[in-house]
Amino acid sequence: MKKIRKLIGTKAFYISVIAIVIPIMLQQGLTSLVGLLDNIMVGRLDADSIAGVAVSNQILFVFITVTMGGLAGPGIFVSQYFGAKDEEHLRQSFRFKILLSLGITLVAMAIFTFFGETIIRLVFDNDEVSEELAVGYGLQYLNIIIISLPLYSISQVIATTLREIGKVKIPLYSSIAAIVANCILNYILIFGKLGFPALGVAGAAYATLISRAIEAGVLIVTILIKKYSFSAKIFTNFRIDSGLTKSIARKGTPLLLNELFWGMGSTLIMFSYALRGKAVVAALSISSAASNLLFVVFGALGMGIAIFVGKELGANKIDEAKDNANKLLAFAVFVSAILAALYSISSPYIPLLYNVSNDIRHLATSFILVICCCMPIFTFNVGCFFILRSGGKTIYTMIFDSGFQIFLSLPLAFILAKYTNLGIVAVYFIVQGSDIFKTSVGLSFVRSGKWATNLTTSHIVD
């Protein structure tokens, strides 16, 4: 009983947690809701459009995860330097983010431009007419979205930094502006309203491009007007201490590699499922868009853990960081379990919004139910990931996250999908449920307490 009580915080604790988490959750929730609406609007076209856009988005997902992983390294230092009230190194960490995101974006744009079609065809690898249609739609969408990648990077550099210093409302407002624009433009450009031509899949891509420009614009104007300490002298002084650069590179490289491997692993897992046919790809697209509304919960709670624990570690409050990490982890699992149970009730109704066959709808419903069943496990593992990351134990996070996916989930998905007669829902359940093996490892890492490190005093600067 005493152990359980240690996992429960005070009323003031939960109020402070909610004040940070709710704006993050709202931002991510609205973004996921728009993703669902995008998916539904494209889904009103046909199954080929859904499948083509789904594959392109999965390819783009690798870029998104690598970008977020790359920014997470300097983000650890932003959070801790903010807690330590060290404004100079806070600014230098922000500058590092800018340079790193620029490099990632240029590499991604080159890869998608020259090899995008080849990658898409790896999924749709036969000569059927319907497969060619799906490839065409996917390539059409990808070629337009490529233009928006620099805008996405700029937004993430600013938004993640603001969240890491506790300014969570501004990214929320910028997302709302982008979301409203995206919804309106999707309706106009996909279906040809208000005198515009019906562009279909291309319309969805153009809507995303314009909405990302709006989001980046709002964030840039805001930091110029507010003059936050992290962006001060951004155009006149771009110095970064060599000691800090080495520290960020040492801690950040495993995070970047982790997201690269994890993103590639997720894509290859989807390709494994796609071996069972285009209908499976369409159903996964529907279920993923719907389930993302659930994922925002543990994503926001994970970011909340990183913000709270990182700030306390930077202020050298090691015991408080450990205690709050345990409480936040328990709170995250409790909340996600309740929401998953409630969300499962809606699983049969969401696929009805799509212009697809009943077989695809039934598959999508089953996939959503699998996600709901596994949600507490996912939430616990993500919480462990952010706890380890906040203390700079990035090698552990890479082993814990992408290591399990590459060496367990991916082989499992490929072997079961290609070499067994198991139904695709059973395959999906086994692969998703394999995350239970990560839980004991994550619990062991967190209980050890070795992750609780103050990084602001652990490097030498010039």
Wavefront OBJ file of the C-alpha trace (Angstrom):
o trace
v 0.000 0.000 0.000
v 2.862 2.355 0.828
v 4.386 1.693 -2.592
v 1.113 2.659 -4.255
v 0.863 5.858 -2.209
v 4.322 6.859 -3.388
v 2.985 6.826 -6.943
v 0.214 9.302 -6.117
v 0.977 13.015 -6.065
v -0.694 15.910 -4.326
v -3.514 17.967 -5.778
v -1.060 20.815 -6.459
v 1.239 18.379 -8.279
v -1.477 17.243 -10.668
v -2.645 20.811 -11.259
v 0.900 21.792 -12.297
v 1.149 18.689 -14.502
v -2.176 19.396 -16.192
v -1.197 23.027 -16.786
v 1.752 21.805 -18.858
v 0.250 18.687 -20.435
v -3.188 19.959 -21.486
v -1.933 22.590 -23.992
v 0.473 20.022 -25.468
v -2.322 17.460 -25.611
v -4.683 19.961 -27.213
v -2.110 20.898 -29.833
v -1.288 17.317 -30.706
v -4.930 16.315 -30.435
v -6.018 19.004 -32.862
v -3.197 18.054 -35.218
v -4.260 14.404 -35.076
v -7.889 15.395 -35.545
v -6.943 17.267 -38.692
v -4.944 14.234 -39.797
v -8.080 12.158 -39.292
v -10.178 14.684 -41.216
v -7.580 14.724 -44.026
v -7.691 10.957 -44.066
v -11.497 10.938 -44.167
v -11.622 13.533 -46.964
v -9.118 11.611 -49.066
v -11.013 8.471 -48.115
v -14.138 9.888 -49.737
v -12.293 9.553 -53.060
v -11.387 5.852 -53.261
v -9.214 3.088 -51.780
v -6.373 3.787 -54.251
v -6.099 7.373 -53.005
v -6.073 6.224 -49.387
v -3.374 3.619 -50.030
v -1.170 5.966 -52.099
v -1.319 8.818 -49.578
v -0.822 6.368 -46.677
v 2.425 5.052 -48.156
v 3.711 8.571 -48.885
v 2.890 9.659 -45.345
v 4.707 6.627 -43.983
v 7.802 7.639 -45.962
v 7.480 11.216 -44.697
v 7.068 9.807 -41.198
v 10.724 8.764 -41.292
v 11.730 12.396 -41.898
v 9.438 13.587 -39.094
v 10.792 11.085 -36.581
v 14.419 11.813 -37.502
v 13.779 15.557 -37.166
v 12.159 15.119 -33.766
v 14.904 12.750 -32.667
v 17.579 15.185 -33.802
v 15.934 18.075 -31.954
v 15.512 15.968 -28.819
v 19.277 15.944 -28.154
v 19.747 19.717 -27.851
v 16.248 19.810 -26.327
v 17.531 17.950 -23.269
v 20.047 20.756 -22.756
v 17.467 23.485 -23.421
v 15.278 22.078 -20.646
v 18.132 21.668 -18.160
v 19.754 25.039 -18.921
v 16.381 26.674 -18.476
v 16.133 25.029 -15.064
v 19.684 26.168 -14.260
v 18.870 29.732 -15.498
v 21.887 29.635 -17.836
v 20.631 31.829 -20.703
v 23.832 31.841 -22.764
v 23.997 28.065 -23.115
v 20.238 27.972 -23.569
v 20.697 30.194 -26.647
v 23.550 28.064 -27.940
v 21.432 24.918 -27.633
v 18.730 26.630 -29.714
v 21.296 27.566 -32.373
v 22.437 23.962 -32.522
v 18.828 22.945 -33.208
v 18.634 25.309 -36.189
v 21.785 23.977 -37.841
v 20.891 20.340 -37.240
v 17.325 20.648 -38.594
v 18.639 22.407 -41.700
v 21.002 19.523 -42.439
v 18.323 16.862 -41.898
v 15.865 18.713 -44.136
v 18.278 19.097 -47.054
v 19.207 15.404 -46.963
v 15.543 14.336 -46.774
v 14.494 16.570 -49.668
v 17.258 15.115 -51.848
v 16.313 11.512 -51.005
v 12.579 12.026 -51.580
v 13.165 13.926 -54.824
v 15.426 11.350 -56.444
v 14.223 8.096 -54.854
v 10.605 8.786 -53.840
v 9.011 6.796 -56.644
v 11.363 3.851 -56.129
v 10.480 3.680 -52.433
v 6.732 3.853 -53.111
v 6.993 1.067 -55.676
v 8.577 -1.200 -53.074
v 5.117 -1.460 -51.526
v 3.096 -1.709 -54.714
v 5.338 -4.141 -56.534
v 3.103 -5.627 -59.234
v 1.675 -4.413 -62.519
v -2.019 -4.338 -61.682
v -3.791 -1.210 -62.878
v -5.087 -0.404 -59.391
v -1.571 -0.667 -57.975
v -0.334 1.792 -60.607
v -3.083 4.202 -59.611
v -2.024 3.987 -55.967
v 1.627 4.609 -56.919
v 0.590 7.627 -58.997
v -1.442 9.135 -56.179
v 1.349 8.532 -53.669
v 3.976 10.154 -55.883
v 1.726 13.106 -56.678
v 1.192 13.744 -52.959
v 4.870 13.271 -52.044
v 6.203 15.657 -54.725
v 4.110 18.523 -53.370
v 4.699 17.807 -49.682
v 8.491 17.877 -50.204
v 8.270 21.665 -50.608
v 6.815 21.992 -47.097
v 9.652 20.187 -45.281
v 11.714 23.349 -44.493
v 8.577 24.988 -43.098
v 7.919 21.963 -40.910
v 11.501 22.016 -39.605
v 11.370 25.715 -38.716
v 8.116 25.197 -36.850
v 9.468 22.246 -34.886
v 12.692 24.013 -33.899
v 10.716 26.902 -32.399
v 7.766 24.918 -31.019
v 9.883 22.287 -29.238
v 12.072 24.976 -27.662
v 9.045 26.879 -26.416
v 7.624 23.704 -24.880
v 10.958 22.861 -23.245
v 10.940 26.195 -21.398
v 7.303 25.761 -20.378
v 5.744 28.110 -22.981
v 3.281 25.500 -24.179
v 0.406 27.768 -25.217
v 2.150 29.481 -28.142
v 2.741 26.249 -30.108
v -0.905 25.442 -29.415
v -2.075 28.743 -30.918
v 0.115 28.347 -33.999
v -1.219 24.823 -34.513
v -4.802 26.044 -34.230
v -4.144 28.628 -36.966
v -2.607 25.963 -39.202
v -5.335 23.452 -38.439
v -8.186 25.794 -39.269
v -6.494 26.710 -42.550
v -5.815 23.069 -43.358
v -9.419 21.992 -42.791
v -10.864 24.793 -44.913
v -8.325 24.362 -47.702
v -8.763 20.584 -47.739
v -12.481 20.967 -48.304
v -11.989 23.590 -51.025
v -9.061 22.021 -52.892
v -9.849 18.300 -52.641
v -13.474 18.584 -53.739
v -13.320 21.787 -55.815
v -15.454 24.259 -53.847
v -15.828 28.058 -54.137
v -14.879 28.025 -57.811
v -11.617 26.101 -57.361
v -10.942 22.967 -59.412
v -11.260 19.584 -57.678
v -7.606 18.569 -57.183
v -8.175 15.383 -55.186
v -4.974 14.041 -53.623
v -2.971 17.050 -54.883
v -5.461 19.336 -53.123
v -4.754 17.626 -49.809
v -1.012 18.139 -50.347
v -1.392 21.829 -51.243
v -3.573 22.372 -48.171
v -0.860 20.879 -45.971
v 1.814 23.013 -47.632
v -0.091 26.267 -47.070
v -1.040 25.387 -43.488
v 2.593 24.644 -42.617
v 3.595 28.035 -44.019
v 1.002 29.665 -41.756
v 2.216 27.760 -38.690
v 5.860 28.661 -39.321
v 4.913 32.301 -39.915
v 3.003 32.560 -36.640
v 5.874 31.084 -34.644
v 8.576 33.224 -36.279
v 6.611 36.452 -35.778
v 5.886 35.492 -32.161
v 9.512 34.948 -31.119
v 10.560 38.154 -32.908
v 7.921 40.159 -31.055
v 8.258 38.461 -27.652
v 12.080 38.470 -27.789
v 12.597 35.287 -25.792
v 16.052 34.784 -24.337
v 16.728 31.653 -26.412
v 16.333 33.570 -29.693
v 18.163 36.754 -28.657
v 20.894 37.908 -31.080
v 19.971 35.052 -33.407
v 20.957 37.051 -36.497
v 24.127 38.629 -35.078
v 25.751 35.891 -32.999
v 25.707 32.214 -33.912
v 28.511 31.061 -31.626
v 28.276 27.609 -30.007
v 30.925 26.509 -27.493
v 32.915 23.504 -28.668
v 32.418 21.773 -25.321
v 28.666 22.152 -25.575
v 28.711 21.002 -29.204
v 30.531 17.834 -28.188
v 28.137 17.218 -25.290
v 25.047 17.665 -27.452
v 26.531 15.494 -30.190
v 27.423 12.781 -27.691
v 23.968 12.762 -26.112
v 22.005 13.674 -29.224
v 23.472 11.309 -31.813
v 21.911 8.193 -30.238
v 18.535 9.962 -30.195
v 18.817 10.928 -33.858
v 19.898 7.404 -34.800
v 17.144 5.971 -32.629
v 14.455 7.927 -34.468
v 16.024 7.092 -37.829
v 16.032 3.376 -37.033
v 12.605 3.544 -35.400
v 11.082 5.442 -38.320
v 12.613 3.062 -40.841
v 11.519 0.124 -38.719
v 7.935 1.419 -38.604
v 7.953 1.858 -42.370
v 9.316 -1.642 -42.964
v 6.741 -3.081 -40.574
v 4.012 -1.402 -42.611
v 5.584 -2.787 -45.783
v 5.441 -6.237 -44.146
v 1.729 -5.838 -43.467
v 1.305 -4.631 -47.069
v 2.394 -8.085 -48.233
v -1.166 -9.097 -47.356
v -2.626 -6.709 -49.942
v -3.704 -3.156 -50.672
v -6.850 -3.554 -48.544
v -4.643 -4.011 -45.478
v -2.767 -0.786 -46.292
v -6.046 1.120 -46.603
v -7.374 -0.343 -43.331
v -4.132 0.497 -41.521
v -4.344 4.056 -42.842
v -7.849 4.409 -41.387
v -6.975 2.833 -38.043
v -3.722 4.801 -37.702
v -5.444 8.132 -38.352
v -8.127 7.254 -35.804
v -5.697 5.881 -33.206
v -3.489 8.983 -33.395
v -6.102 10.725 -31.271
v -5.185 8.251 -28.538
v -1.455 8.517 -29.130
v -1.521 12.238 -28.342
v -2.319 11.339 -24.745
v 0.848 9.414 -24.022
v 2.835 11.696 -26.322
v 1.767 14.770 -24.353
v 2.303 13.038 -21.023
v 5.734 11.921 -22.206
v 6.662 15.491 -23.105
v 5.312 16.580 -19.727
v 7.644 14.097 -18.048
v 10.590 15.428 -20.064
v 9.778 19.049 -19.151
v 9.191 18.408 -15.424
v 12.057 15.998 -14.853
v 14.540 17.844 -17.075
v 13.924 21.138 -15.295
v 14.419 19.519 -11.871
v 17.596 17.765 -12.976
v 18.977 21.050 -14.301
v 18.212 22.672 -10.937
v 20.052 19.719 -9.296
v 16.900 18.465 -7.531
v 17.747 14.827 -8.164
v 15.463 13.224 -5.557
v 12.499 15.338 -6.620
v 13.135 14.362 -10.253
v 13.089 10.645 -9.389
v 9.967 10.928 -7.244
v 8.016 12.932 -9.802
v 9.108 10.641 -12.630
v 7.467 7.683 -10.875
v 4.285 9.643 -10.171
v 4.056 10.921 -13.734
v 4.577 7.428 -15.123
v 1.757 5.992 -13.006
v -0.533 8.899 -13.894
v 0.147 8.472 -17.618
v -0.709 4.758 -17.606
v -3.895 5.340 -15.580
v -5.165 8.073 -17.906
v -4.360 6.187 -21.101
v -6.097 3.006 -19.876
v -9.339 4.874 -19.190
v -9.269 6.726 -22.513
v -8.459 3.557 -24.455
v -11.438 1.776 -22.902
v -13.725 4.660 -23.832
v -12.256 4.978 -27.323
v -12.798 1.311 -28.114
v -16.536 1.968 -28.055
v -16.236 4.208 -31.131
v -14.116 1.728 -33.117
v -16.960 0.310 -35.274
v -18.230 3.741 -36.300
v -15.127 5.627 -37.515
v -14.529 3.407 -40.606
v -18.102 4.098 -41.736
v -16.933 7.587 -42.738
v -14.798 6.148 -45.559
v -15.776 5.202 -49.091
v -14.322 1.689 -48.844
v -15.605 -1.876 -48.808
v -17.060 -3.512 -45.699
v -14.043 -5.822 -45.509
v -11.708 -2.839 -45.184
v -13.995 -1.264 -42.576
v -13.999 -4.457 -40.493
v -10.206 -4.691 -40.702
v -9.824 -1.059 -39.618
v -12.144 -1.622 -36.636
v -10.118 -4.655 -35.544
v -6.846 -2.728 -35.822
v -8.260 0.099 -33.675
v -9.344 -2.398 -31.001
v -5.843 -3.915 -30.954
v -4.352 -0.461 -30.358
v -6.830 0.196 -27.535
v -5.863 -3.097 -25.852
v -2.147 -2.299 -26.043
v -2.402 1.380 -25.117
v -1.362 1.066 -21.411
v 1.750 -0.866 -22.501
v 2.629 1.762 -25.123
v 2.131 4.561 -22.594
v 4.344 2.943 -19.962
v 7.126 2.371 -22.473
v 6.958 5.916 -23.835
v 7.052 7.265 -20.278
v 10.194 5.233 -19.560
v 11.720 6.520 -22.801
v 11.211 10.170 -21.818
v 12.464 9.607 -18.275
v 15.698 8.072 -19.536
v 16.029 10.775 -22.183
v 15.571 13.626 -19.700
v 18.685 12.480 -17.839
v 20.723 12.138 -21.009
v 20.832 8.319 -21.008
v 20.423 8.301 -24.746
v 22.274 5.050 -25.416
v 19.762 3.305 -23.170
v 16.872 4.967 -24.984
v 18.177 3.781 -28.344
v 18.510 0.185 -27.127
v 15.142 0.369 -25.404
v 13.241 1.935 -28.307
v 14.569 1.205 -31.787
v 16.599 -1.789 -30.630
v 13.474 -3.684 -29.664
v 11.692 -2.657 -32.833
v 14.466 -3.611 -35.250
v 15.376 -6.910 -33.583
v 11.945 -8.034 -32.339
v 8.901 -6.290 -33.857
v 10.181 -6.013 -37.443
v 11.322 -9.641 -37.886
v 8.132 -10.775 -36.177
v 5.943 -8.731 -38.559
v 7.797 -9.881 -41.673
v 7.913 -13.581 -40.776
v 4.291 -13.769 -39.650
v 2.965 -11.778 -42.631
v 4.995 -13.567 -45.301
v 5.504 -17.107 -44.059
v 2.414 -17.965 -41.999
v -1.306 -18.338 -42.637
v -2.288 -16.353 -39.557
v -4.963 -13.746 -40.176
v -3.634 -10.195 -40.508
v -5.446 -9.093 -37.340
v -3.725 -11.849 -35.350
v -0.393 -10.861 -36.889
v -1.002 -7.212 -35.988
v -1.964 -8.120 -32.412
v 1.140 -10.253 -31.865
v 3.476 -7.581 -33.265
v 1.901 -4.743 -31.291
v 1.663 -6.859 -28.143
v 5.355 -7.739 -28.339
v 5.980 -4.350 -26.713
v 5.214 -6.057 -23.402
v 8.795 -7.329 -23.418
v 10.021 -3.731 -23.354
v 8.036 -3.011 -20.195
v 10.190 -5.049 -17.809
v 13.373 -3.580 -19.284
v 12.028 -0.025 -19.025
v 10.951 -0.596 -15.421
v 14.420 -1.894 -14.561
v 16.092 1.157 -16.132
v 13.847 3.615 -14.300
v 14.087 1.867 -10.925
v 17.881 1.921 -11.063
v 17.826 5.724 -10.763
v 21.065 5.962 -12.740
v 19.319 8.070 -15.375
v 18.973 11.057 -13.005
v 21.909 13.222 -14.133
v 22.454 16.988 -14.121
v 23.950 17.660 -17.551
v 24.502 21.395 -17.036
v 27.608 20.694 -14.927
v 28.837 17.662 -16.882
v 30.703 19.334 -19.755
v 33.513 21.836 -20.186
v 32.868 24.897 -22.342
v 35.327 27.309 -23.902
l 1 2 3 4 5 6 7 8 9 10 11 12 13 14 15 16 17 18 19 20 21 22 23 24 25 26 27 28 29 30 31 32 33 34 35 36 37 38 39 40 41 42 43 44 45 46 47 48 49 50 51 52 53 54 55 56 57 58 59 60 61 62 63 64 65 66 67 68 69 70 71 72 73 74 75 76 77 78 79 80 81 82 83 84 85 86 87 88 89 90 91 92 93 94 95 96 97 98 99 100 101 102 103 104 105 106 107 108 109 110 111 112 113 114 115 116 117 118 119 120 121 122 123 124 125 126 127 128 129 130 131 132 133 134 135 136 137 138 139 140 141 142 143 144 145 146 147 148 149 150 151 152 153 154 155 156 157 158 159 160 161 162 163 164 165 166 167 168 169 170 171 172 173 174 175 176 177 178 179 180 181 182 183 184 185 186 187 188 189 190 191 192 193 194 195 196 197 198 199 200 201 202 203 204 205 206 207 208 209 210 211 212 213 214 215 216 217 218 219 220 221 222 223 224 225 226 227 228 229 230 231 232 233 234 235 236 237 238 239 240 241 242 243 244 245 246 247 248 249 250 251 252 253 254 255 256 257 258 259 260 261 262 263 264 265 266 267 268 269 270 271 272 273 274 275 276 277 278 279 280 281 282 283 284 285 286 287 288 289 290 291 292 293 294 295 296 297 298 299 300 301 302 303 304 305 306 307 308 309 310 311 312 313 314 315 316 317 318 319 320 321 322 323 324 325 326 327 328 329 330 331 332 333 334 335 336 337 338 339 340 341 342 343 344 345 346 347 348 349 350 351 352 353 354 355 356 357 358 359 360 361 362 363 364 365 366 367 368 369 370 371 372 373 374 375 376 377 378 379 380 381 382 383 384 385 386 387 388 389 390 391 392 393 394 395 396 397 398 399 400 401 402 403 404 405 406 407 408 409 410 411 412 413 414 415 416 417 418 419 420 421 422 423 424 425 426 427 428 429 430 431 432 433 434 435 436 437 438 439 440 441 442 443 444 445 446 447 448 449 450 451 452 453 454 455 456 457 458 459 460 461 462
